[in-house]
Amino acid sequence: MRPSHPGPSLTGSSPRRRRTTTAGLTALVLAAGALAGGPAHADEIPLSERVTAEAIEAHLLNLDTIASYNGGNRASGTPGYDVAAQYVENRLERAGYEPYRHEYEYEAWRAESPTVLSRVAPDENPYREGEHFETMSYSASGSVRDGEIVLVSTDTDDSGCAPEQFADFPEGRIALMKRGSCAFGEKVQNAADAGASAALIYNNEDELLMGTVEPGSEIPALGLTPALGEELADQADELRLDIEVDTSLTTERSYSILADTPGGSDDNVVVVGAHLDSVEEGPGINDNGSGSAFVLESAVQLAQQEDPNNKVRFAFWGTEESGLVGSNEYVASLDEDRLDDIALYLNFDMIGSHNYGRFVLDGRMELPGSGGAPSGSGAIAKIFEDYFASQGQVSEPGVLSGRSDYLAFMQAGIPSGGLFSGADGTKTAEQVEWYGGTEGELFDPYYHTAEDTLENINMDSVAELSAAGAHGIEFLAENTLPVNGVTPLSQPVVDLPRLGDAWVR
């Protein structure tokens, strides 16, 4: 999962314990099998039981081994990614699929040396990268000496979002902005257009801001903790800063892996995806080995059952950590007819967080940071929520902020949903009651670090979220009626009893 969205990374809210009620017409339709609440065939074991945590853990061990023997990561463009891709392809082929690669070019951004952010007046104080600030992905290189700070509407929710906020901005100064209602790239571009020498954006949550300003910025762009941002804002008139950013941008090639079930309707395709790449800092076993391993095992197990009503397309995206490149390039490559064939998209990005929660992507857009979900996305969320409720488990909406590979599908008008176990948000006391774990700590304290290893995966989280995820895949592989209004060709006709001119209820 990449840190790129302008809104909060995660919002906890009251638990969802919605129960599906069936009466009258709905009960008769359910009795006829129009909606798949379990396996398509009564004698089959549900996919939620076939996809086991033990099998997913075996895939994670293999991905961890691949990373450890190939430079410590599975980042796009590295041997670790290539070998992991070969592993996925091999397992898919052994299960009977014919996987194929979707290739693309992209702009690869790298920090060539550590970034410097240092206070030089009224006294000297070097700030620490990774603790006080982070270089935003796709930040430009640049050097600022003895720079003065100018606050840009930091008392508003749209700090830096409007060009008029930069009226009379002194050229060459450093723009200090607060995270809010628009994308980081928009803020930084407005600052660059006004003549700023650098852009600093501090978080509106109690954590270090990590973000992306793709496709690239014209000036250095750094994310700050709220504490550092407020310190700079309070002392802006007297502070002077040095900034040194050294980055590069090169054109490279990579690929995603996709595989379709042999059977199922070609014009009502359920796409199930997870990104296969990790960050360069570590092996990425939770982010996103966990999602990839789940999707892989779901494909393996689904192949052992009878053909679904709807074709299922399993996707292992490349270059997610560099700006959702693989999924964006794939969706952009589809013509109108092929886009119309896609019924919905399910995303699984991190399902084994160490201090986990059960988050269902907010298809109803109930949370302040959620937006852009096409109609039908709320129905996807309900399928997952109902499953958790049937197991006596609390689930919560997770903000649908465009942070992962569902973004391109939503922008194309495709209903989207999925599951997430938490990343850089902080667990509350109430959430400890629901899930266990540690209050006040991040959901995944190893997120985007070298410690994102198999030892730090929470297998309870994997077991619970994979069961719900597999249920959702099986449900929608059989029937997408609640999402896009399409029923299977094989759906039986229901002969409803009548009394006079009224339906019997």
N, C-alpha and C positions, 0 to 999 in steps of 0.2 A: 504494500500500500504506500502510495506516495503522499508526502505532506504538501498539498497544493491548493487546498480549498480556502476561500475567504471567510467562511463561517466556522462555528465551533466544530472541533473534531468529533465530538460525541456528546450527546445530551441524554442524561438519565431522566426518566420520568416515571409516572406511576406504572405498575405492572399491568400487562394485558392478560386478562383471564377470560377473554370472550369465549362464549360457548355457542356453537351452532345449534339453532333450534329448527326443527323440521315439523311442519304441519300442513295438512291439506294437500294442495298441489305439489308443494315442495317435497313432502314425504313420499308421495307417489312417484315423483321423478327420481328421487334417490333410490327408492325401492327398485326402479327399473334399471338402475345402474348408470344413470346419466352422468353423475359425478363420481369420480374415483376417489374414495376415501382409503382404499387399500390396494392390494395387487389386482392386476387386471383379471387374473384367473384365481379362483378360490383356493385351488390346491397349491398355489405358490406361496413361499415365504415372502413377506413384505420386504421391499428393498431396504427399508429402515433397519431391518434385522440382518440382512445379508451384507450390508456395508458395515463392517465392524471396526472398532477402534484398533484392534490388534492388527488388522490388515493395513490400515492407514499408517500405523506406527512402523510397520515393516517398510512401507514406501518412504517414510520420513528418514528411517535409518539409512536407506540407500541414497537418498538425496544428500544427507549429511556426509556420508562417505564420499560421494562424488565431489562435494565442495571441498572437503578436507584434503583430497588428493589433487585438487586443481586450483590452487591459489587461495583457498579459503572462502570462495563465494561462487554464486551462479549468476553473476551480473551479465546482462546482454553484451555480446561481443567478446566474451571470455570462453576459455575452454570449459569451465564449469557449466556454463549455460549449454554449450553444445553437447556435452556428455549427458547432462540431465535431459535434454531434448531427445537424445538417442534412447535413453532409458524409457521415457514415456512412449515413444514410438514403438519400441520393442514390446512393451507390455500391451499396448493397444493391438498390435498385430497378432500377438499370441491369443488375444481374446476374440479375434476374428474381424477386427476393423481394418480399414485401409486408410491410415492417417496420411495427411498431406500438409505441406508447409505453405504458409502464406508469407511471402518475402516482401520486404519494403526497405527503403532508405530512410534514414533519420539523422538529425543533427545531435551528435553526442557531446554532452557538456561535461567538463571535468575541472576540478580545482587542482591547479598545478602545484600550489604551495599553500601552506597555512595562511588563512586570512588574519589580518591585524586590525583590531579596533582598540584604540588606546586613548585615554584622556591625557592631554599634555598640558592643560591649564584649567584651573589655577594651580593644580598639582598634577603629578604624573601617576597614572593608574592603568596598567594594561588589563583589559577585559579578556576573559578566557573563552575561546571558541568551544562550543559544545556545552558550556555552562551558562554563560551570559548571552551569547549570540551564536547564530549560525549563518553561513553564507547561503542565500537562497539559490536553489538550482536554477541554472541558466542566467545567473547574474553576470554582468559584464565585468571585465577587468577594469582597474582604475586605481588611482592614487590621489589621496586628499591629505594635505598637510595643514595643520593648524586651522581646521575647518570650523566655521561657526554654524550653530544649529538654528533652524527656523521651524517653529511648530505649525503644522497644517491642520487646523480644525480638529485637534485631538480631543475636544470636548463633545464631539458629535459621533453618531454611528457611521457616518459616511466620510470619515476623515480621509482626505486625499482622493475622493471619488469624483469630484467635480473640478474641471479646469479653472472655474472662477475662484475656487479656494486658493489658487496660486497667484491671484492678482497681486501685482507689485512684489512678487517673490524676488529677493536679491540674487542675481546670477552668481553661481559659484558656491552658494551656501548648501548645507546638508539639510534635506527635508526629513523631519521627524513626524511620522504618522502613526495612527493607532489602527489595529485590525478592526474591520467592520463589515459594511454591507456590500462591498464590491471586491473584485478579484485583485490579488496582489499586483499582477501585471498591469492592471489599469491604474493603480495608485502610482506605481513606479514610472509608467509612461507619462502620466500627468506631471510628475516631478521633473522628468528629463526634459519635457517640452517647455517647462518653465525655467530651465537653465540650472537646475540643481546639479551639484557635483556628485551626490550620492543620496540614497534613500534608506532610511531606517524605519522599520515597522515593528511596533511592539504589540505583544499579545493582549487580548482582552480576557484571557483565562490565565490561571495561575500555573503557567508552564512556558517553556521556551518555544518560541514560534519558529517552525520550520516550514518553508514554503517554496513555491516554484513560480517563476515569472516567464515561463515559456511563451513564445518561441525564442525569447532572449530579451535582454534589457540593454539600454544604451548607457546606463550608469551602474556603478556597484549598488547592490541591494542586499541588505542584511535583515534578518529577523531577530528580535530581542525578547528577553523575558519581560513581563510587565514591570517587575521591580526596576530593571535597568531603564526601561522606557520612561517610567515615572521620575526616576532620578535625573535623567537627561532633560526631561520637560521642566522639572522644578528649577534646574540650574542652567537653563538654556542661555541666559544672558551672559554668564561668566565662563561657561565651559568652552574648551577648544578640543577638537578630536583629530587624531590621525587615523586614516583608513587605508589599507593596502589589500587589494584583491587581485589574484592572479589566476585566471581561468582560461580555458580553451574550448573551441567549438569546432568539431570536425564532422564531415559527412561519412556515415558508416552504414552497413547493411545488417539486418537481422531478420528474424522470422518468428511467426507463431505456428503452433501445431493444431490442426483441427481433424476431427473424425466424426463421421455420421453413422448412426445405426443403419443397418441395411434396410430394415423395414420401417414402416410409418409413413404418414402422409407427407409428401414433399412440399406441399403448400401450406403447412401449419407446423413450422419447425420450432422446437423448444431448444434454445441455445443455452448451454450451461458452461460457465467459464471461470477461470482463475488464472492469475499471472504466474508464470513459471520462473521469472527472473527474480534475483535478490538484489539488494544494494551491494556495492563493492566492499562495504565495511565488514560483512560477515556472511555466514552461510544461509541466512534467511529461512530458518526451519519453520518458524511460525509465519513470517511474512516473506514469501507466501507458500512455503513448502506445505503447510497444513492444508490450504485450500486446494493446491494442485494435487496433493495425495488423495484428498477426498474425492475430487472430480475424477481422478484416474480410477480409483477403486469403484466408484459409482458406474463408470463405463464398463469396467470388467464384469461387475455383477449384473448389470442390465443386459449384457450380451448373453447371459446364461438363461434369460427368461424369454418367453414368447415375444414376438415383435409387438412393439407398442402401437397405439393408434396413430400417434404423431411421431415424426422423425425427431430424434434427439441429436443435437450437434454438440459435441464436447470440444471446448476450446482451451488451449494453454497459451496464454498471451505472452509475447515477448515485450521487453522494453517498457514495462509499466512504470518502473521506478524512474524513468527519464521523461515522464510526461504522458503516460497512457498511450504510447505510440502504437503498439501492436494492435490494440482493439480499435483505436481511431482509424488506423490505416485499413483495417479489415472492413469496417463499416463504410468507409469512404470508397472502397473498391466495388461495392455492391450497387447494381443498377436498381431502378425502381421496382421492377418485378421481383428481384431476389430479396429486396428489403421487405416487400409485401408478404413474402413467403414466411418471414420470421414472426412467430406468434408472440414471443416474449423472450426476455433474457434474465437468467439467474446468475448472480455473482457471489463467489465465495473467496473472500480476501481476509485471511487470518481467522482461524476457528480454534486455535489452541493457546490463547493468551494466558500467561502465567497467573494473572490475577483477574480472571475472566468475568465477563457478563454474557447474557444471551440477548443479543441485539438483532432485531429484525429491521431491515432497511425500510425507512419510513415512507412507504408508497402512498399513504394518505396525506403526506406533507403536514403532519400535525406539529412538528417541531419548528422553531423559528429559523433554523439554518437549512431546512429542507426546501427543495424547489425543483421544478421542471419535470416531475413525474407524470408520464402520460396516463390517460385513463386505463384502468385495469391493473395498475401497479398496487393499488390498495388491496385488490383481491389476492394478489400474490402474498402480500404481507399477512393477510388473514389466514391463508393456508398454513403458513408457518406458526402463527400465533395459536391457531386452534390445535395444532399438533403439540406444541409445548404445554398448552392447557390440559390436553388429554393425558399428559404424563405427570400432571401435578407440578409443572415447572413454570416459574415466572419468566416472562420475556418482556423486553422493552423495545420501543422504537429506537433505531439508530439513525442519526441524521443523514439524510440523502443529499449530500453536499457536492457531488461530482468528484469525489476523492479517489474513485477507483474505476474499473473498466466498464461499469454500467453507464458511464457518462455519454459515450458515443451512441449507445443504443437509445437512451432517453432522448438525446438531441435529434435522433432520426424518427422519433415518435413511437418507439417500441416499448411496451410496458416492461418494467424492470423491477427486480427485487433481489433479495438475498439475505445472507446471514453474516455476522461479524462478532468477534469476541472481545473487541476493544483494543485500543492502542495507546494513545497519549493522553486520554482522559483520566481523571482521578476517581477512584471508587469511594462512594459515600457509605455512611454507616448503614443506611437502609439497604443498599446493594449488598453489603456484607451479609445481612440477614437472608437475602434471596439466594446468593451464590457462594457464600463463604469468602475466604480471601482476607485481604488486609485493607482496612480503611485508610484513606489518605495517600495510598500509593497508586501509581499508574496501573492501568489494566495490563499493560505489557511493558515492564521496566527495561526490557531487553530490546525493545523496538529499534530497528535500524542500528544495531550495534553488533560487535563481534560475538556477543554472548547470546545471540538469537540462535541457540543450539537445541539439539534434541533433549538435553538435560533440563532445559527450561520450558519445555512444552507441558501444558496442563492437560493430561489425557482425559480427565473428567470433562473438560470443555470440548475436546475432540469428540468424545463419545456422544455427548448430548447434542451438539450442533450438527454432527454428521448424521445422526438419526433423523433429526428434523429436516436437514437438507435432502437426504435420500427420500424421505416421505414426499417432500415437495416435488422432486424430480419425477417420482413415480405417478403422483397425482396428475401432474400436468402433461406427462407423456401420454396419459390416457384421455384427458379431456381438458380443454382450455376454455370451456364455456364461461366461467366466471370472469375470465381475463379479457377475452376478445370476442365472445359470443359465438365461437365456432364449436359445433358438436361433431362427434365422430360419425363417419358415414355408416358405421355399424350400429349406431344407437337404436335400440328397439322403440317401436311406437307404443306409447302408453295409452291404453283404452280407459279413459277416465269415466267413472259412473256418473250418470246425470239423474236428477229427479225433477220432472217437469222441465222448466227452462233454466233451472239453477244447477250449478255444480254442487255435488255432495262434498261437504267439507268435514 
